[in-house]
Amino acid sequence: MEPVNLVVSDGVARLIFDRPEALNAVDVATSECLLAHCRALQQRDDVRVVVLAGNGRAFMAGGDLAAFSTTEDPAGLASAIIRPLHAALEILAALPVPVIGSVHGAVAGAGFSLAVGCDLTLAAQDARFCLAYLGIATTIDGGGSWHLVRQVGLQRAMELAYTNRSISADEAAALGLIARVVPTERLAEETDLLVARLAAGPSFAYGGVKRLLREAGNRDYAAQLASEHDQFRACAAGPDFREGVAAFFERRRPQFQGR
């Protein structure tokens, strides 16, 4: 049984962490399995949305400290976990489709980083977010330091990191770390509704929006304007744009092909 399951159906790829007995804590096998699945997704042209979720009582409770408690080379083990994890996250960030987080229970350490790194994240009311890293005297991984300061600003990022405090789903939403909080019992249903809507949408344009927004902080204004021009032209040359314009004037719902 794999520690991360990949299920693809109707244009939706679900990456589901499946170590419920360990609250989906990340070990070497989990990182390597996630990377293998992400590489497989790179080769597919039938995926229009990706979902990250976790089985059991938690989305992810961070790294697998049990493995660190028995190793004689903690630094080497850290690299063995982090390198494939980071490679997988680079792939997810570059995929030209929305990546949706669907999180519940403990969202800690690497789980925190993965949740705030998704393009959109829905959180169950019972979700608790904690960076947790300084509790074991280490720094942030999983892209958390990159996303956190951009989403909440330096002072709040430092406060969350230094105090190591746990925050509720509502506070995470108020800080801008996640998109929306939903009743715990409705997380799966609300996630399905969102991904069905996105999977039926203009996937090529979603990819352009994702690139623009993710790269905006790394460009000057003129370069961003040029990129906006390029992305708009690319969309305008495709069939989904023509369908969208036709549907607007015909007062009907567009039927996008994702091209």
C-alpha distance (Angstrom), angle and dihedral (degrees) to the residues before:
residue distance angle dihedral
M1 . . .
E2 3.80 . .
P3 3.83 122.0 .
V4 3.81 88.8 -135.0
N5 3.78 121.4 38.4
L6 3.80 123.1 -153.7
V7 3.79 116.3 -156.4
V8 3.81 120.9 175.4
S9 3.80 121.5 -169.8
D10 3.82 134.2 151.3
G11 3.78 93.4 -6.6
V12 3.81 94.4 -49.8
A13 3.82 121.6 113.4
R14 3.79 114.7 -161.9
L15 3.79 119.5 -160.8
I16 3.80 104.9 -165.5
F17 3.80 121.9 -173.7
D18 3.77 105.9 -138.3
R19 3.79 112.6 -171.8
P20 3.80 96.4 103.9
E21 3.80 93.3 159.7
A22 3.83 87.7 62.7
L23 3.82 95.2 37.6
N24 3.81 85.6 -107.6
A25 3.80 92.2 -67.7
V26 3.81 111.7 178.1
D27 3.79 118.9 -107.9
V28 3.80 130.4 164.1
A29 3.80 93.4 -85.1
T30 3.81 91.6 51.5
S31 3.79 93.4 50.7
E32 3.78 93.5 46.4
C33 3.79 92.4 46.6
L34 3.81 91.9 49.4
L35 3.80 90.6 51.0
A36 3.81 92.3 49.3
H37 3.81 90.9 52.0
C38 3.80 92.5 46.4
R39 3.80 90.5 51.5
A40 3.80 88.5 51.2
L41 3.81 90.0 52.2
Q42 3.80 89.8 53.5
Q43 3.80 88.5 62.9
R44 3.81 96.8 50.0
D45 3.79 126.2 90.2
D46 3.80 96.8 -174.4
V47 3.83 97.8 71.9
R48 3.80 117.6 98.4
V49 3.82 100.3 164.9
V50 3.82 134.4 24.0
V51 3.82 122.9 -154.4
L52 3.81 126.7 -162.4
A53 3.81 115.1 -157.7
G54 3.78 141.0 147.4
N55 3.80 134.2 -130.1
G56 3.77 122.3 -131.2
R57 3.80 129.0 16.2
A58 3.80 97.5 -26.8
F59 3.76 143.9 35.7
M60 3.80 92.5 -137.2
A61 3.80 132.4 -32.9
G62 3.82 95.4 -156.9
G63 3.79 128.0 -103.6
D64 3.78 124.4 -7.4
L65 3.80 101.6 -98.9
A66 3.80 91.4 -179.6
A67 3.79 88.9 70.7
F68 3.79 91.3 50.5
S69 3.79 91.9 50.3
T70 3.80 91.8 64.5
T71 3.80 104.3 35.0
E72 3.80 124.3 100.3
D73 3.81 90.4 -154.5
P74 3.82 108.8 50.2
A75 3.81 92.9 164.4
G76 3.79 91.5 53.2
L77 3.79 91.6 47.0
A78 3.80 90.1 49.9
S79 3.79 90.4 55.2
A80 3.79 91.9 46.5
I81 3.82 89.0 56.8
I82 3.79 100.3 36.8
R83 3.80 101.1 45.7
P84 3.83 97.3 60.6
L85 3.81 90.9 37.0
H86 3.79 91.9 55.3
A87 3.80 92.2 44.2
A88 3.81 89.0 53.8
L89 3.80 91.8 49.1
E90 3.79 91.5 51.4
I91 3.80 88.7 54.8
L92 3.81 92.8 49.1
A93 3.80 91.5 49.0
A94 3.81 90.8 51.0
L95 3.82 97.5 44.7
P96 3.83 107.9 111.5
V97 3.81 92.1 -131.0
P98 3.82 133.9 77.7
V99 3.79 115.6 -85.9
I100 3.80 110.5 -151.8
G101 3.79 125.8 -162.8
S102 3.80 118.4 -148.7
V103 3.80 106.7 -173.7
H104 3.78 138.4 174.6
G105 3.79 140.8 163.1
A106 3.79 115.2 6.2
V107 3.81 113.2 15.7
A108 3.79 99.8 175.7
G109 3.78 140.5 147.4
A110 3.79 108.8 -19.5
G111 3.80 87.6 5.7
F112 3.81 89.0 60.6
S113 3.80 90.5 49.2
L114 3.80 93.3 48.9
A115 3.80 92.9 46.8
V116 3.80 95.7 51.3
G117 3.81 90.8 42.8
C118 3.80 95.7 61.5
D119 3.79 119.5 100.2
L120 3.82 89.6 -118.9
T121 3.79 127.1 4.4
L122 3.79 128.0 -163.3
A123 3.79 115.1 -162.6
A124 3.77 129.2 -162.0
Q125 3.78 115.7 -125.3
D126 3.80 89.1 -111.6
A127 3.82 94.2 57.7
R128 3.81 117.5 120.0
F129 3.78 119.6 -164.1
C130 3.80 123.7 -154.2
L131 3.79 131.7 158.5
A132 3.83 89.3 -149.5
Y133 3.81 95.0 178.1
L134 3.80 99.3 114.3
G135 3.79 88.8 51.2
I136 3.80 85.8 74.4
A137 3.84 94.5 33.5
T138 3.78 98.0 -107.0
T139 3.79 139.1 113.0
I140 3.80 133.2 -108.7
D141 3.80 123.8 -76.2
G142 3.79 136.3 171.4
G143 3.80 92.6 64.5
G144 3.78 92.3 -68.2
S145 3.81 94.7 130.0
W146 3.82 91.1 52.5
H147 3.80 95.7 48.4
L148 3.79 99.0 36.3
V149 3.79 99.1 59.3
R150 3.82 91.2 45.3
Q151 3.78 93.0 50.5
V152 3.80 102.6 42.3
G153 3.82 106.2 14.3
L154 3.79 130.4 -112.3
Q155 3.82 99.9 -72.5
R156 3.79 95.8 50.0
A157 3.79 91.4 41.9
M158 3.80 90.2 53.7
E159 3.79 91.7 46.7
L160 3.80 93.1 52.1
A161 3.80 91.7 45.9
Y162 3.82 98.5 43.1
T163 3.82 98.4 42.9
N164 3.81 94.3 41.2
R165 3.80 88.1 -149.6
S166 3.77 124.0 165.0
I167 3.80 117.2 -121.7
S168 3.78 131.5 -162.7
A169 3.78 125.7 -115.2
D170 3.82 88.9 -107.1
E171 3.81 92.1 55.2
A172 3.80 91.0 45.7
A173 3.80 88.7 54.6
A174 3.81 92.4 46.1
L175 3.81 89.9 52.4
G176 3.79 91.8 50.4
L177 3.80 95.4 -113.2
I178 3.81 93.6 123.5
A179 3.78 135.4 22.7
R180 3.80 102.9 -127.3
V181 3.81 146.0 -6.7
V182 3.80 118.8 -135.1
P183 3.82 132.8 -176.7
T184 3.78 109.1 -81.3
E185 3.79 93.8 -121.2
R186 3.82 90.6 52.2
L187 3.82 99.5 48.9
A188 3.81 95.2 103.3
E189 3.80 92.6 44.0
E190 3.81 94.5 47.5
T191 3.79 90.5 46.6
D192 3.80 90.9 51.5
L193 3.81 91.3 50.0
L194 3.79 92.0 51.0
V195 3.80 96.5 46.0
A196 3.81 92.4 45.6
R197 3.79 89.2 54.6
L198 3.80 92.3 47.7
A199 3.80 93.8 44.2
A200 3.82 89.1 56.3
G201 3.79 92.2 47.4
P202 3.82 134.8 91.2
S203 3.79 97.4 -70.1
F204 3.80 95.8 -178.1
A205 3.81 90.0 55.3
Y206 3.81 91.0 45.9
G207 3.79 87.7 57.6
G208 3.80 90.7 51.9
V209 3.79 92.9 49.1
K210 3.81 90.1 48.4
R211 3.80 91.8 53.1
L212 3.80 93.1 46.4
L213 3.79 95.7 49.5
R214 3.80 96.8 40.6
E215 3.80 93.1 48.5
A216 3.82 98.0 39.2
G217 3.79 94.6 92.9
N218 3.79 91.9 54.5
R219 3.81 98.2 53.1
D220 3.77 135.9 67.5
Y221 3.81 118.7 -117.9
A222 3.80 96.3 -96.8
A223 3.80 92.2 50.3
Q224 3.79 91.1 49.2
L225 3.81 91.1 51.0
A226 3.79 89.5 51.1
S227 3.79 90.9 50.1
E228 3.82 90.7 49.1
H229 3.80 88.3 53.5
D230 3.79 92.6 49.8
Q231 3.81 94.2 46.8
F232 3.81 93.1 47.5
R233 3.81 92.1 49.5
A234 3.80 90.8 49.6
C235 3.80 90.7 52.2
A236 3.80 93.6 44.4
A237 3.79 90.0 55.8
G238 3.81 92.5 57.4
P239 3.81 134.2 85.6
D240 3.81 94.9 -115.3
F241 3.81 90.6 63.4
R242 3.79 91.7 51.7
E243 3.81 89.8 47.4
G244 3.80 91.7 49.0
V245 3.80 92.8 51.6
A246 3.81 92.6 45.7
A247 3.81 92.0 48.7
F248 3.81 90.5 50.0
F249 3.79 93.1 56.5
E250 3.80 93.5 38.9
R251 3.82 90.0 50.4
R252 3.79 95.0 -128.8
R253 3.78 137.4 118.3
P254 3.82 111.6 -85.8
Q255 3.80 119.8 -118.2
F256 3.78 104.0 -143.8
Q257 3.79 122.9 -163.2
G258 3.79 97.0 -164.1
R259 3.82 92.8 -110.9
